[in-house]
Amino acid sequence: MELQKITKILLAILLLLCLLKMPYGYYQLVRFIAFAGFGFLAFEANNKRDEKMMFLYIALALLFQPFLKIALGRTIWNIVDVIVAGFLLMSLFKNKNNYE
């Protein structure tokens, strides 16, 4: 399994686990991992010359970055987590269908 797929699955799982009541440190860890993961996905999208996905991953990296936190409230963050996790999982199937 290629590293991009593993990254997307890992990020989706981490984001969905944010729906549970977790210690605050978990959410901080998710921000760091998501920032790094979306940065990696943006880099890979750039290598494939996919500018739309590159900019989307950069935007997601900036949204989840841990340095200047964006205060959206727990409910909004839960919605964002579900949408982003769903997008990541759907992109796995989309890419699979495009390359087979």
Jmol script that loads the backbone (N, CA, C; Angstrom):
load data "model"
ATOM      1  N   MET A   1       0.864  -1.178   0.000  1.00  0.00           N
ATOM      2  CA  MET A   1       0.000   0.000   0.000  1.00  0.00           C
ATOM      3  C   MET A   1       0.904   1.232   0.000  1.00  0.00           C
ATOM      4  N   GLU A   2       0.600   2.169  -0.854  1.00  0.00           N
ATOM      5  CA  GLU A   2       1.461   3.343  -0.956  1.00  0.00           C
ATOM      6  C   GLU A   2       1.249   4.294   0.224  1.00  0.00           C
ATOM      7  N   LEU A   3       2.244   5.106   0.450  1.00  0.00           N
ATOM      8  CA  LEU A   3       2.262   5.993   1.617  1.00  0.00           C
ATOM      9  C   LEU A   3       1.118   7.005   1.616  1.00  0.00           C
ATOM     10  N   GLN A   4       0.695   7.461   0.444  1.00  0.00           N
ATOM     11  CA  GLN A   4      -0.424   8.407   0.380  1.00  0.00           C
ATOM     12  C   GLN A   4      -1.701   7.772   0.916  1.00  0.00           C
ATOM     13  N   LYS A   5      -1.964   6.539   0.535  1.00  0.00           N
ATOM     14  CA  LYS A   5      -3.172   5.855   1.003  1.00  0.00           C
ATOM     15  C   LYS A   5      -3.128   5.653   2.509  1.00  0.00           C
ATOM     16  N   ILE A   6      -1.979   5.243   3.010  1.00  0.00           N
ATOM     17  CA  ILE A   6      -1.828   5.042   4.452  1.00  0.00           C
ATOM     18  C   ILE A   6      -2.044   6.361   5.191  1.00  0.00           C
ATOM     19  N   THR A   7      -1.497   7.442   4.651  1.00  0.00           N
ATOM     20  CA  THR A   7      -1.649   8.763   5.270  1.00  0.00           C
ATOM     21  C   THR A   7      -3.122   9.167   5.322  1.00  0.00           C
ATOM     22  N   LYS A   8      -3.835   8.964   4.219  1.00  0.00           N
ATOM     23  CA  LYS A   8      -5.252   9.332   4.175  1.00  0.00           C
ATOM     24  C   LYS A   8      -6.071   8.508   5.163  1.00  0.00           C
ATOM     25  N   ILE A   9      -5.812   7.213   5.234  1.00  0.00           N
ATOM     26  CA  ILE A   9      -6.551   6.348   6.161  1.00  0.00           C
ATOM     27  C   ILE A   9      -6.248   6.742   7.604  1.00  0.00           C
ATOM     28  N   LEU A  10      -4.980   6.959   7.911  1.00  0.00           N
ATOM     29  CA  LEU A  10      -4.587   7.354   9.269  1.00  0.00           C
ATOM     30  C   LEU A  10      -5.236   8.679   9.664  1.00  0.00           C
ATOM     31  N   LEU A  11      -5.190   9.661   8.771  1.00  0.00           N
ATOM     32  CA  LEU A  11      -5.796  10.959   9.074  1.00  0.00           C
ATOM     33  C   LEU A  11      -7.304  10.829   9.282  1.00  0.00           C
ATOM     34  N   ALA A  12      -7.965  10.041   8.435  1.00  0.00           N
ATOM     35  CA  ALA A  12      -9.411   9.857   8.571  1.00  0.00           C
ATOM     36  C   ALA A  12      -9.750   9.228   9.927  1.00  0.00           C
ATOM     37  N   ILE A  13      -8.996   8.218  10.326  1.00  0.00           N
ATOM     38  CA  ILE A  13      -9.239   7.559  11.620  1.00  0.00           C
ATOM     39  C   ILE A  13      -9.019   8.540  12.770  1.00  0.00           C
ATOM     40  N   LEU A  14      -7.903   9.275  12.716  1.00  0.00           N
ATOM     41  CA  LEU A  14      -7.620  10.247  13.783  1.00  0.00           C
ATOM     42  C   LEU A  14      -8.711  11.306  13.884  1.00  0.00           C
ATOM     43  N   LEU A  15      -9.189  11.788  12.735  1.00  0.00           N
ATOM     44  CA  LEU A  15     -10.230  12.822  12.741  1.00  0.00           C
ATOM     45  C   LEU A  15     -11.547  12.272  13.274  1.00  0.00           C
ATOM     46  N   LEU A  16     -11.889  11.047  12.905  1.00  0.00           N
ATOM     47  CA  LEU A  16     -13.137  10.462  13.405  1.00  0.00           C
ATOM     48  C   LEU A  16     -13.061  10.171  14.906  1.00  0.00           C
ATOM     49  N   LEU A  17     -11.876   9.845  15.401  1.00  0.00           N
ATOM     50  CA  LEU A  17     -11.716   9.636  16.842  1.00  0.00           C
ATOM     51  C   LEU A  17     -11.899  10.934  17.625  1.00  0.00           C
ATOM     52  N   CYS A  18     -11.765  12.072  16.942  1.00  0.00           N
ATOM     53  CA  CYS A  18     -11.996  13.369  17.601  1.00  0.00           C
ATOM     54  C   CYS A  18     -13.462  13.543  17.999  1.00  0.00           C
ATOM     55  N   LEU A  19     -14.355  12.727  17.439  1.00  0.00           N
ATOM     56  CA  LEU A  19     -15.768  12.799  17.812  1.00  0.00           C
ATOM     57  C   LEU A  19     -16.008  12.275  19.226  1.00  0.00           C
ATOM     58  N   LEU A  20     -15.100  11.430  19.685  1.00  0.00           N
ATOM     59  CA  LEU A  20     -15.205  10.891  21.041  1.00  0.00           C
ATOM     60  C   LEU A  20     -14.643  11.899  22.031  1.00  0.00           C
ATOM     61  N   LYS A  21     -14.986  11.709  23.289  1.00  0.00           N
ATOM     62  CA  LYS A  21     -14.438  12.582  24.334  1.00  0.00           C
ATOM     63  C   LYS A  21     -13.028  12.094  24.640  1.00  0.00           C
ATOM     64  N   MET A  22     -12.066  12.891  24.231  1.00  0.00           N
ATOM     65  CA  MET A  22     -10.661  12.527  24.401  1.00  0.00           C
ATOM     66  C   MET A  22      -9.969  13.601  25.253  1.00  0.00           C
ATOM     67  N   PRO A  23      -8.806  13.273  25.818  1.00  0.00           N
ATOM     68  CA  PRO A  23      -8.042  14.294  26.549  1.00  0.00           C
ATOM     69  C   PRO A  23      -7.604  15.403  25.582  1.00  0.00           C
ATOM     70  N   TYR A  24      -7.433  16.596  26.094  1.00  0.00           N
ATOM     71  CA  TYR A  24      -7.071  17.737  25.260  1.00  0.00           C
ATOM     72  C   TYR A  24      -5.770  17.482  24.490  1.00  0.00           C
ATOM     73  N   GLY A  25      -4.853  16.782  25.094  1.00  0.00           N
ATOM     74  CA  GLY A  25      -3.584  16.470  24.430  1.00  0.00           C
ATOM     75  C   GLY A  25      -3.772  15.692  23.137  1.00  0.00           C
ATOM     76  N   TYR A  26      -4.815  14.868  23.079  1.00  0.00           N
ATOM     77  CA  TYR A  26      -5.086  14.111  21.843  1.00  0.00           C
ATOM     78  C   TYR A  26      -5.387  15.062  20.697  1.00  0.00           C
ATOM     79  N   TYR A  27      -6.198  16.076  20.950  1.00  0.00           N
ATOM     80  CA  TYR A  27      -6.559  17.028  19.901  1.00  0.00           C
ATOM     81  C   TYR A  27      -5.338  17.824  19.445  1.00  0.00           C
ATOM     82  N   GLN A  28      -4.451  18.140  20.368  1.00  0.00           N
ATOM     83  CA  GLN A  28      -3.208  18.823  19.995  1.00  0.00           C
ATOM     84  C   GLN A  28      -2.345  17.918  19.118  1.00  0.00           C
ATOM     85  N   LEU A  29      -2.255  16.646  19.485  1.00  0.00           N
ATOM     86  CA  LEU A  29      -1.494  15.682  18.698  1.00  0.00           C
ATOM     87  C   LEU A  29      -2.087  15.540  17.293  1.00  0.00           C
ATOM     88  N   VAL A  30      -3.410  15.490  17.206  1.00  0.00           N
ATOM     89  CA  VAL A  30      -4.072  15.382  15.908  1.00  0.00           C
ATOM     90  C   VAL A  30      -3.739  16.594  15.046  1.00  0.00           C
ATOM     91  N   ARG A  31      -3.686  17.772  15.636  1.00  0.00           N
ATOM     92  CA  ARG A  31      -3.342  18.979  14.867  1.00  0.00           C
ATOM     93  C   ARG A  31      -1.945  18.858  14.255  1.00  0.00           C
ATOM     94  N   PHE A  32      -0.973  18.399  15.036  1.00  0.00           N
ATOM     95  CA  PHE A  32       0.383  18.237  14.518  1.00  0.00           C
ATOM     96  C   PHE A  32       0.433  17.175  13.420  1.00  0.00           C
ATOM     97  N   ILE A  33      -0.204  16.045  13.671  1.00  0.00           N
ATOM     98  CA  ILE A  33      -0.191  14.961  12.686  1.00  0.00           C
ATOM     99  C   ILE A  33      -0.931  15.383  11.421  1.00  0.00           C
ATOM    100  N   ALA A  34      -2.085  16.051  11.577  1.00  0.00           N
ATOM    101  CA  ALA A  34      -2.852  16.497  10.408  1.00  0.00           C
ATOM    102  C   ALA A  34      -2.060  17.533   9.613  1.00  0.00           C
ATOM    103  N   PHE A  35      -1.398  18.445  10.307  1.00  0.00           N
ATOM    104  CA  PHE A  35      -0.579  19.455   9.629  1.00  0.00           C
ATOM    105  C   PHE A  35       0.510  18.776   8.796  1.00  0.00           C
ATOM    106  N   ALA A  36       1.200  17.832   9.395  1.00  0.00           N
ATOM    107  CA  ALA A  36       2.260  17.119   8.676  1.00  0.00           C
ATOM    108  C   ALA A  36       1.671  16.255   7.551  1.00  0.00           C
ATOM    109  N   GLY A  37       0.579  15.556   7.843  1.00  0.00           N
ATOM    110  CA  GLY A  37      -0.032  14.675   6.848  1.00  0.00           C
ATOM    111  C   GLY A  37      -0.557  15.431   5.643  1.00  0.00           C
ATOM    112  N   PHE A  38      -1.259  16.538   5.883  1.00  0.00           N
ATOM    113  CA  PHE A  38      -1.771  17.322   4.758  1.00  0.00           C
ATOM    114  C   PHE A  38      -0.629  18.019   4.013  1.00  0.00           C
ATOM    115  N   GLY A  39       0.426  18.374   4.723  1.00  0.00           N
ATOM    116  CA  GLY A  39       1.606  18.924   4.051  1.00  0.00           C
ATOM    117  C   GLY A  39       2.221  17.901   3.112  1.00  0.00           C
ATOM    118  N   PHE A  40       2.335  16.664   3.577  1.00  0.00           N
ATOM    119  CA  PHE A  40       2.853  15.585   2.740  1.00  0.00           C
ATOM    120  C   PHE A  40       1.956  15.347   1.527  1.00  0.00           C
ATOM    121  N   LEU A  41       0.643  15.321   1.751  1.00  0.00           N
ATOM    122  CA  LEU A  41      -0.286  15.105   0.632  1.00  0.00           C
ATOM    123  C   LEU A  41      -0.227  16.256  -0.370  1.00  0.00           C
ATOM    124  N   ALA A  42      -0.024  17.486   0.114  1.00  0.00           N
ATOM    125  CA  ALA A  42       0.124  18.642  -0.785  1.00  0.00           C
ATOM    126  C   ALA A  42       1.398  18.494  -1.619  1.00  0.00           C
ATOM    127  N   PHE A  43       2.470  18.062  -0.988  1.00  0.00           N
ATOM    128  CA  PHE A  43       3.735  17.841  -1.690  1.00  0.00           C
ATOM    129  C   PHE A  43       3.567  16.791  -2.791  1.00  0.00           C
ATOM    130  N   GLU A  44       2.898  15.695  -2.453  1.00  0.00           N
ATOM    131  CA  GLU A  44       2.677  14.630  -3.434  1.00  0.00           C
ATOM    132  C   GLU A  44       1.766  15.091  -4.569  1.00  0.00           C
ATOM    133  N   ALA A  45       0.747  15.868  -4.246  1.00  0.00           N
ATOM    134  CA  ALA A  45      -0.144  16.402  -5.285  1.00  0.00           C
ATOM    135  C   ALA A  45       0.630  17.335  -6.208  1.00  0.00           C
ATOM    136  N   ASN A  46       1.538  18.117  -5.638  1.00  0.00           N
ATOM    137  CA  ASN A  46       2.373  18.997  -6.453  1.00  0.00           C
ATOM    138  C   ASN A  46       3.256  18.181  -7.388  1.00  0.00           C
ATOM    139  N   ASN A  47       3.812  17.084  -6.896  1.00  0.00           N
ATOM    140  CA  ASN A  47       4.641  16.210  -7.737  1.00  0.00           C
ATOM    141  C   ASN A  47       3.852  15.622  -8.898  1.00  0.00           C
ATOM    142  N   LYS A  48       2.550  15.396  -8.681  1.00  0.00           N
ATOM    143  CA  LYS A  48       1.684  14.844  -9.730  1.00  0.00           C
ATOM    144  C   LYS A  48       1.071  15.948 -10.601  1.00  0.00           C
ATOM    145  N   ARG A  49       1.447  17.199 -10.322  1.00  0.00           N
ATOM    146  CA  ARG A  49       0.942  18.359 -11.066  1.00  0.00           C
ATOM    147  C   ARG A  49      -0.569  18.534 -10.920  1.00  0.00           C
ATOM    148  N   ASP A  50      -1.082  18.161  -9.754  1.00  0.00           N
ATOM    149  CA  ASP A  50      -2.515  18.301  -9.465  1.00  0.00           C
ATOM    150  C   ASP A  50      -2.689  19.539  -8.579  1.00  0.00           C
ATOM    151  N   GLU A  51      -2.799  20.701  -9.223  1.00  0.00           N
ATOM    152  CA  GLU A  51      -2.823  21.959  -8.472  1.00  0.00           C
ATOM    153  C   GLU A  51      -4.042  22.101  -7.580  1.00  0.00           C
ATOM    154  N   LYS A  52      -5.202  21.641  -8.043  1.00  0.00           N
ATOM    155  CA  LYS A  52      -6.415  21.769  -7.227  1.00  0.00           C
ATOM    156  C   LYS A  52      -6.265  21.024  -5.905  1.00  0.00           C
ATOM    157  N   MET A  53      -5.794  19.782  -5.991  1.00  0.00           N
ATOM    158  CA  MET A  53      -5.632  19.001  -4.763  1.00  0.00           C
ATOM    159  C   MET A  53      -4.512  19.579  -3.903  1.00  0.00           C
ATOM    160  N   MET A  54      -3.461  20.070  -4.531  1.00  0.00           N
ATOM    161  CA  MET A  54      -2.367  20.659  -3.777  1.00  0.00           C
ATOM    162  C   MET A  54      -2.869  21.836  -2.940  1.00  0.00           C
ATOM    163  N   PHE A  55      -3.643  22.739  -3.552  1.00  0.00           N
ATOM    164  CA  PHE A  55      -4.166  23.885  -2.815  1.00  0.00           C
ATOM    165  C   PHE A  55      -5.163  23.456  -1.741  1.00  0.00           C
ATOM    166  N   LEU A  56      -5.957  22.426  -2.023  1.00  0.00           N
ATOM    167  CA  LEU A  56      -6.896  21.925  -1.016  1.00  0.00           C
ATOM    168  C   LEU A  56      -6.137  21.376   0.193  1.00  0.00           C
ATOM    169  N   TYR A  57      -5.099  20.578  -0.052  1.00  0.00           N
ATOM    170  CA  TYR A  57      -4.321  20.021   1.056  1.00  0.00           C
ATOM    171  C   TYR A  57      -3.576  21.115   1.827  1.00  0.00           C
ATOM    172  N   ILE A  58      -3.111  22.138   1.126  1.00  0.00           N
ATOM    173  CA  ILE A  58      -2.469  23.261   1.821  1.00  0.00           C
ATOM    174  C   ILE A  58      -3.487  23.963   2.720  1.00  0.00           C
ATOM    175  N   ALA A  59      -4.700  24.169   2.199  1.00  0.00           N
ATOM    176  CA  ALA A  59      -5.752  24.813   2.998  1.00  0.00           C
ATOM    177  C   ALA A  59      -6.082  23.967   4.228  1.00  0.00           C
ATOM    178  N   LEU A  60      -6.151  22.649   4.054  1.00  0.00           N
ATOM    179  CA  LEU A  60      -6.427  21.776   5.198  1.00  0.00           C
ATOM    180  C   LEU A  60      -5.274  21.790   6.200  1.00  0.00           C
ATOM    181  N   ALA A  61      -4.042  21.835   5.703  1.00  0.00           N
ATOM    182  CA  ALA A  61      -2.888  21.917   6.605  1.00  0.00           C
ATOM    183  C   ALA A  61      -2.958  23.209   7.419  1.00  0.00           C
ATOM    184  N   LEU A  62      -3.342  24.303   6.767  1.00  0.00           N
ATOM    185  CA  LEU A  62      -3.458  25.580   7.481  1.00  0.00           C
ATOM    186  C   LEU A  62      -4.627  25.572   8.473  1.00  0.00           C
ATOM    187  N   LEU A  63      -5.715  24.900   8.106  1.00  0.00           N
ATOM    188  CA  LEU A  63      -6.870  24.813   9.008  1.00  0.00           C
ATOM    189  C   LEU A  63      -6.515  24.041  10.280  1.00  0.00           C
ATOM    190  N   PHE A  64      -5.778  22.948  10.123  1.00  0.00           N
ATOM    191  CA  PHE A  64      -5.465  22.092  11.271  1.00  0.00           C
ATOM    192  C   PHE A  64      -4.150  22.444  11.950  1.00  0.00           C
ATOM    193  N   GLN A  65      -3.396  23.400  11.423  1.00  0.00           N
ATOM    194  CA  GLN A  65      -2.076  23.718  11.985  1.00  0.00           C
ATOM    195  C   GLN A  65      -2.192  24.051  13.472  1.00  0.00           C
ATOM    196  N   PRO A  66      -1.200  23.631  14.255  1.00  0.00           N
ATOM    197  CA  PRO A  66      -1.290  23.768  15.718  1.00  0.00           C
ATOM    198  C   PRO A  66      -0.731  25.073  16.279  1.00  0.00           C
ATOM    199  N   PHE A  67      -0.217  25.952  15.442  1.00  0.00           N
ATOM    200  CA  PHE A  67       0.499  27.116  15.944  1.00  0.00           C
ATOM    201  C   PHE A  67      -0.417  28.298  16.245  1.00  0.00           C
ATOM    202  N   LEU A  68      -1.311  28.619  15.341  1.00  0.00           N
ATOM    203  CA  LEU A  68      -2.306  29.668  15.550  1.00  0.00           C
ATOM    204  C   LEU A  68      -3.679  29.008  15.439  1.00  0.00           C
ATOM    205  N   LYS A  69      -4.164  28.541  16.554  1.00  0.00           N
ATOM    206  CA  LYS A  69      -5.381  27.739  16.553  1.00  0.00           C
ATOM    207  C   LYS A  69      -6.600  28.536  16.107  1.00  0.00           C
ATOM    208  N   ILE A  70      -7.419  27.893  15.310  1.00  0.00           N
ATOM    209  CA  ILE A  70      -8.667  28.482  14.840  1.00  0.00           C
ATOM    210  C   ILE A  70      -9.772  27.970  15.757  1.00  0.00           C
ATOM    211  N   ALA A  71     -10.412  28.870  16.482  1.00  0.00           N
ATOM    212  CA  ALA A  71     -11.443  28.495  17.443  1.00  0.00           C
ATOM    213  C   ALA A  71     -12.799  28.443  16.742  1.00  0.00           C
ATOM    214  N   LEU A  72     -13.263  27.234  16.459  1.00  0.00           N
ATOM    215  CA  LEU A  72     -14.560  27.052  15.802  1.00  0.00           C
ATOM    216  C   LEU A  72     -15.616  26.504  16.753  1.00  0.00           C
ATOM    217  N   GLY A  73     -15.216  26.032  17.897  1.00  0.00           N
ATOM    218  CA  GLY A  73     -16.150  25.383  18.814  1.00  0.00           C
ATOM    219  C   GLY A  73     -16.217  23.897  18.516  1.00  0.00           C
ATOM    220  N   ARG A  74     -16.537  23.126  19.522  1.00  0.00           N
ATOM    221  CA  ARG A  74     -16.506  21.665  19.390  1.00  0.00           C
ATOM    222  C   ARG A  74     -17.455  21.147  18.312  1.00  0.00           C
ATOM    223  N   THR A  75     -18.667  21.682  18.248  1.00  0.00           N
ATOM    224  CA  THR A  75     -19.652  21.194  17.275  1.00  0.00           C
ATOM    225  C   THR A  75     -19.177  21.428  15.846  1.00  0.00           C
ATOM    226  N   ILE A  76     -18.691  22.616  15.561  1.00  0.00           N
ATOM    227  CA  ILE A  76     -18.220  22.925  14.203  1.00  0.00           C
ATOM    228  C   ILE A  76     -16.997  22.077  13.869  1.00  0.00           C
ATOM    229  N   TRP A  77     -16.081  21.921  14.822  1.00  0.00           N
ATOM    230  CA  TRP A  77     -14.905  21.091  14.564  1.00  0.00           C
ATOM    231  C   TRP A  77     -15.319  19.646  14.288  1.00  0.00           C
ATOM    232  N   ASN A  78     -16.320  19.137  15.001  1.00  0.00           N
ATOM    233  CA  ASN A  78     -16.793  17.770  14.742  1.00  0.00           C
ATOM    234  C   ASN A  78     -17.327  17.637  13.320  1.00  0.00           C
ATOM    235  N   ILE A  79     -18.067  18.638  12.866  1.00  0.00           N
ATOM    236  CA  ILE A  79     -18.592  18.625  11.494  1.00  0.00           C
ATOM    237  C   ILE A  79     -17.435  18.661  10.496  1.00  0.00           C
ATOM    238  N   VAL A  80     -16.466  19.535  10.746  1.00  0.00           N
ATOM    239  CA  VAL A  80     -15.298  19.629   9.865  1.00  0.00           C
ATOM    240  C   VAL A  80     -14.547  18.297   9.839  1.00  0.00           C
ATOM    241  N   ASP A  81     -14.362  17.687  11.008  1.00  0.00           N
ATOM    242  CA  ASP A  81     -13.655  16.404  11.080  1.00  0.00           C
ATOM    243  C   ASP A  81     -14.356  15.336  10.243  1.00  0.00           C
ATOM    244  N   VAL A  82     -15.666  15.261  10.340  1.00  0.00           N
ATOM    245  CA  VAL A  82     -16.415  14.248   9.589  1.00  0.00           C
ATOM    246  C   VAL A  82     -16.327  14.515   8.086  1.00  0.00           C
ATOM    247  N   ILE A  83     -16.477  15.765   7.690  1.00  0.00           N
ATOM    248  CA  ILE A  83     -16.415  16.108   6.264  1.00  0.00           C
ATOM    249  C   ILE A  83     -15.034  15.794   5.694  1.00  0.00           C
ATOM    250  N   VAL A  84     -13.985  16.185   6.408  1.00  0.00           N
ATOM    251  CA  VAL A  84     -12.622  15.952   5.918  1.00  0.00           C
ATOM    252  C   VAL A  84     -12.313  14.458   5.902  1.00  0.00           C
ATOM    253  N   ALA A  85     -12.717  13.733   6.941  1.00  0.00           N
ATOM    254  CA  ALA A  85     -12.493  12.280   6.961  1.00  0.00           C
ATOM    255  C   ALA A  85     -13.235  11.614   5.804  1.00  0.00           C
ATOM    256  N   GLY A  86     -14.473  12.028   5.557  1.00  0.00           N
ATOM    257  CA  GLY A  86     -15.236  11.486   4.434  1.00  0.00           C
ATOM    258  C   GLY A  86     -14.568  11.785   3.104  1.00  0.00           C
ATOM    259  N   PHE A  87     -14.068  13.012   2.951  1.00  0.00           N
ATOM    260  CA  PHE A  87     -13.359  13.390   1.729  1.00  0.00           C
ATOM    261  C   PHE A  87     -12.125  12.513   1.532  1.00  0.00           C
ATOM    262  N   LEU A  88     -11.347  12.309   2.600  1.00  0.00           N
ATOM    263  CA  LEU A  88     -10.135  11.495   2.493  1.00  0.00           C
ATOM    264  C   LEU A  88     -10.464  10.066   2.084  1.00  0.00           C
ATOM    265  N   LEU A  89     -11.504   9.491   2.695  1.00  0.00           N
ATOM    266  CA  LEU A  89     -11.872   8.118   2.363  1.00  0.00           C
ATOM    267  C   LEU A  89     -12.428   8.014   0.948  1.00  0.00           C
ATOM    268  N   MET A  90     -13.231   8.994   0.539  1.00  0.00           N
ATOM    269  CA  MET A  90     -13.766   8.978  -0.826  1.00  0.00           C
ATOM    270  C   MET A  90     -12.652   9.148  -1.852  1.00  0.00           C
ATOM    271  N   SER A  91     -11.628   9.932  -1.515  1.00  0.00           N
ATOM    272  CA  SER A  91     -10.534  10.137  -2.461  1.00  0.00           C
ATOM    273  C   SER A  91      -9.756   8.838  -2.697  1.00  0.00           C
ATOM    274  N   LEU A  92      -9.773   7.942  -1.731  1.00  0.00           N
ATOM    275  CA  LEU A  92      -9.130   6.635  -1.926  1.00  0.00           C
ATOM    276  C   LEU A  92      -9.835   5.856  -3.028  1.00  0.00           C
ATOM    277  N   PHE A  93     -11.153   5.867  -3.007  1.00  0.00           N
ATOM    278  CA  PHE A  93     -11.922   5.133  -4.008  1.00  0.00           C
ATOM    279  C   PHE A  93     -11.884   5.826  -5.361  1.00  0.00           C
ATOM    280  N   LYS A  94     -11.890   7.141  -5.347  1.00  0.00           N
ATOM    281  CA  LYS A  94     -11.822   7.907  -6.596  1.00  0.00           C
ATOM    282  C   LYS A  94     -10.508   7.618  -7.302  1.00  0.00           C
ATOM    283  N   ASN A  95      -9.410   7.670  -6.568  1.00  0.00           N
ATOM    284  CA  ASN A  95      -8.103   7.402  -7.153  1.00  0.00           C
ATOM    285  C   ASN A  95      -7.989   5.969  -7.637  1.00  0.00           C
ATOM    286  N   LYS A  96      -8.593   5.051  -6.897  1.00  0.00           N
ATOM    287  CA  LYS A  96      -8.542   3.640  -7.291  1.00  0.00           C
ATOM    288  C   LYS A  96      -9.238   3.438  -8.627  1.00  0.00           C
ATOM    289  N   ASN A  97     -10.394   4.063  -8.808  1.00  0.00           N
ATOM    290  CA  ASN A  97     -11.153   3.925 -10.049  1.00  0.00           C
ATOM    291  C   ASN A  97     -10.460   4.621 -11.210  1.00  0.00           C
ATOM    292  N   ASN A  98      -9.764   5.714 -10.957  1.00  0.00           N
ATOM    293  CA  ASN A  98      -9.106   6.457 -12.033  1.00  0.00           C
ATOM    294  C   ASN A  98      -7.897   5.735 -12.588  1.00  0.00           C
ATOM    295  N   TYR A  99      -7.221   4.938 -11.772  1.00  0.00           N
ATOM    296  CA  TYR A  99      -5.966   4.333 -12.203  1.00  0.00           C
ATOM    297  C   TYR A  99      -6.100   2.864 -12.570  1.00  0.00           C
ATOM    298  N   GLU A 100      -7.289   2.298 -12.468  1.00  0.00           N
ATOM    299  CA  GLU A 100      -7.455   0.896 -12.844  1.00  0.00           C
ATOM    300  C   GLU A 100      -7.952   0.754 -14.254  1.00  0.00           C
TER     301      GLU A 100
END
end "model"
wireframe off; spacefill off
backbone 0.3
color backbone group
